Amino acid sequence: MEHRINIQQLEPKAYEAMFALENYLQHSQLSKTHLELIKIRASQINGCAFCIHLHTTDALKQGETAQRIFLLNAWKETELFTEEERTILAMTEEITLISQNGLSNETYRKAEKLFGGNYIAQIIMAVVTINAWNRIAISTRKSVE
């Protein structure tokens, strides 16, 4: 794979800002399971091998099952995910694919029934953050090591 710039070395303050978002998410109310599902699913959609590898490894270490990870890209076709997880996954897809329709009213209403406003805000920030990381990793061709 072609060698590209290392933004972390060239623009460390930009990475510090991204790490500040990660720190915020790690200390938010989001469960570790919810956070990793968001990160894996957005990374699958965006085709970010580096992030898929990183977050599936993290999820497995936190006790996620291989079966759920294997079936994550087909979550609508399985009963392995809770209603809350299904809503979070729908939000992740709709926000990641924002140019198609964005976060639908239907999905947002489901989220309102299941979560408080702060949790919805944290889900949105998690999706935004992993999408930014995906774009950095893909644009710089960050490789899985």
C-alpha angles and dihedrals in degrees: 000000000000116000114242137177124296105228092190090062097038099041107021093166090061090054090046088058091050091048089051088059089049090050090050090051093047089055096041126100091259111120115239089243093054092046094050093046089054093048095047096044095048090046091051091052092047094044095236106161093183093055094041089054094045097047099040088052090049092047092051090050089053092054102266113150123246089228093060092046091049091051098040095102088055097041092135090062098054138060093219094103127072123237089257092050092047090053091048091049091050089050090048093052096044094047093043090050092042094147090065100058108315124225104343123226089238094056092042091052090051089052091050090054093050105034141034122246094262092053091049089051090050092050090051092048091049091052092047092049097050090046089055091049090048091053092049093048095045095044092051093037093235105194132220108247 
